Amino acid sequence: MNIVEVKNLSKRFNDKLVLDNVSFEIKKGEIFGLLGPNGAGKSTLINTMVGLIKADNGDVLVGDYSINKDPINLKKKIGIVPQEIALFEILNARENLEYFGGLYGLKGTMLKERINEAIEIAGLGDCLKKKVKEYSGGMKRRLNIVVAMMHHPEVLLMDEPTVGVDPQSRNHIFEVVKKMNSEFNTTIIYTSHYMEEVEHLCNKIFIMDLGKEVAYGTNDELKRMVNSGKIIRLKGKGELDTLMLSLKSNKDVRAVEKTGDELKIVINDKYSLNDLLVEIQGINLNVKNIGIEEPTLEEVFLSLTGKQLRDGEE
């Protein structure tokens, strides 16, 4: 069942086409990664999805509600964790939660329960009386996230939630994302300049550049799309040159490179580690280390867009 449908979104600013007929679907309960280099159009897409910018063409559906026809009810279904911290620094954590909970329409016992839940999830129990301006960057980020989830939204949009945080807070944020997804069945749209985060967290990934779709699918589907091949690294002593000649004659081996006592073997999907072990038999070779590597999402992204993801903020 789809909880979010983005349908043929287009947007121009003057003569520049920023969104070019963008479409995708997100199933309920997915963690959906949105990736793109600087200037790809991600910020415009996000702002259009939540109604801060009106598209020239197309629509966004969350559940049964359209951003064009029923924006108020659509917005009730979503929570937003903005890239910039959106908190009152002169208030403490509880006061911020009370204020934003009230904006969501929470009150009485329900508001108290959600505040206590948010404090526990954010891990801020020892700092409740401190003003937010005294918090570390990681603590502010964690509070920023739980503010957005107090009303238990069906869809939580997280825009660069780990920028500038320490490793401990970063890991804590990962756990919050997983908890929201598994325990509350929250669908999460996650944007990041840290490729390993998206690879670790997301079920589906949408890569865009210059306002349009570049690729869309699971990690494995994207890696197959690039078709860059898996890599086997073998380190050993003995007849490495003999093995290299044998491998070069194999149609399922794309390339072999030798550096010192190591072979880098690029293979296609038909070739396995067992096939290599069979070839080694009968060759005078003392294998010290052998392992297989999958292409990373970073390599896939670079291959598809020709750009590094960490080009800076949009």
Steps between C-alpha positions, in 0.01 A plus 500: 500500500639839400494770768672766283461559127692773320346551158672685216624795707648787301619838620673793331666800656515757222665317209652221711322163512564384859265200506451311175199266511607322821296194601540223758302296752576410862342200667371524856775409748793562265809704581545689175833663414509817290845570353642760268809719459498870573244671277312180417163642607454308826412805710246619243350151487468481878350849525252414226400174669413677826327796335760773562542540123222454246590282203431620145372153411435170678377394840604336826275254684548393861240236576184623329587869522634719221736792561303690235146420615528436874835634633382540862409133547812390311722702734338335803641168382862614479778612731799701383854500642654802323866528413530811715425464872145626566484542879463784749849532648385703802264218606593162645416164342170448680382852420582449132310171498200659672492782245532286188269232640238770543542600136424141404176518702623283786377590848434363847604143574586428138743795488671388822534143372650612168743737676623220726528267201701759303735566793569129536560449127731801477697394808487848654381411849804653675479831314133594520555815706775635278413753233541368146774757430717307748456170312762342275428475128410133538255567785328771297468264205345230716249744647427635152408147388268412787321836466404392147364162609287597802174463307607155370493597132446234237786650298811658653720705267858535627722748315870450584428402863862416594684806368759619751433242772744284695518122432307414818208728406515373143458142617220610732321665206529173303335317787218759512442454127484122539272525806255733325495271200467167681289587805274773358505381135602851398596545137822703488640713218870547574738737323871508578839595360641196682461214255572228757198616705263454209656165412463385862147626569296514182289234326457702181711782355413773251799672338438827320715753320420820309138472609427154362521133592836330446423169670238349730500166682649291778872496577544177305296627203709817479824303516381268222405805294858625502625151422849590621572144614605348829864495604698211643828587671751220539833534680757223488845370409593281207372479145281810495592566135382151402167559675468840336546354151241234573249756626547728199382218273175460699205682336339561842805692623497861382844610611800390706759732649812405694655723764787340689368179654131587442261436213194718445248294301187667358230240435143486371203346681559153352843467660531405867766464766467121461587530132822677596587235757461233230740693273757526778515121536809364331678836507796542735349783699495565873184710558531735797172686465198495270175694505220634281379861491163638383494841329406772750208737463759780476649335191154449352410865558823626346453274199140616442545874559872556440502709818600465863205522738683715755521803274352719772151603606227599258 
